[in-house]
C-alpha cells in the first residue's frame, strides 16, 4: 500500500465551493500518486470558520461553533471523495459539539473508507491552550478500526506523546498522528512521540501537519511542521525508522510505500521485541527508591 501524510496550509475561503475545489484537488493529487490512505492534520478544518466571516474566524468561541456546524457537510464531501477515488481518508480533525459528551466541544478526527463506512476518534488529552483558553475537552474513548488496509488507530497530536495510549491499541498495524503545532519545538515533540510509539508497538505511524500562517485565527495563527511516516528501526525498516519525510513548512504530500507484512515480521522476529516484552515492565515500574551512593 501507499501512505500519504499531508503538510496542509489552511486558507481564508471565500465560498463553500472554494473548499470543495481545494479538498478535491488534494485528494486527486494523492490518489494520482497511488496513495491508498490519506492523512490530513489536526485542526486543519479550522479554515472552515472563515466561511462565517473574518470576525467569526478570529474569535475563539465563535470559530468553534462555525466549524462544528459545517462538519456534516464536510463529512459528506470526504465520504464521496473516498468512494470516488477508492481511498481511505483521515479528515482533518475539527472541534465538534457532541451533546452526548457534554456542553463543550471535542477535537474529533473522522476516518472514511471507500465503502462509505466511517469511524470517529476524539482526542484524549488536551494541551494547555485547548483546556485553559479554548475550552476544548477530551472526548470518547480510543478505538481500533478494522479496515481493508489493516488495523488502524488514531492518536491526535498531543496524544501521541503518551505511550499508554498507544499501548491500548497495541493490535494496530498503523497509528495515524494528525498534528497541529505552532513552532519547531511542538513539531519535534509530536514527531518524537510518533517515532517512539512506532518503536514500542513495532508498527507504522503516519504524522500529518498544518503549515503556514493564518492571520485570521487566534487558535491556529502560526503553524510549523511536515509530513512523516515512521516505523521501528529494525528488521525490514530503515535504520533510522524514517520511511519518508517532507520538507519543513512546505505544503504537499509525503508518500511512502509499505508492505504490511513487514509489521508482522518485525513483531515476530525483530532484533528486539519491544511489543512482546512490554509486560516485563510490570513490577519494575514502581517509583524508584532513592538511595545514597555507597
Beta strands, then each sheet from edge to edge (+ up, - down):
strand 1: 2-9
strand 2: 37-39
strand 3: 88-90
strand 4: 94-96
strand 5: 106-112
strand 6: 118-122
strand 7: 144-147
strand 8: 150-154
strand 9: 174-178
strand 10: 204-213
strand 11: 222-223
strand 12: 228-230
strand 13: 242-245
strand 14: 252-257
sheet 1: 4+ 5- 3+ 2+ 1+ 10+ 9+ 8+ 7-
sheet 2: 4+ 5- 3+ 2+ 1+ 14-
sheet 3: 4+ 5- 3+ 2+ 1+ 10+ 11-
sheet 4: 4+ 5- 3+ 2+ 1+ 10+ 12- 13+
sheet 5: 4+ 5- 6+
end
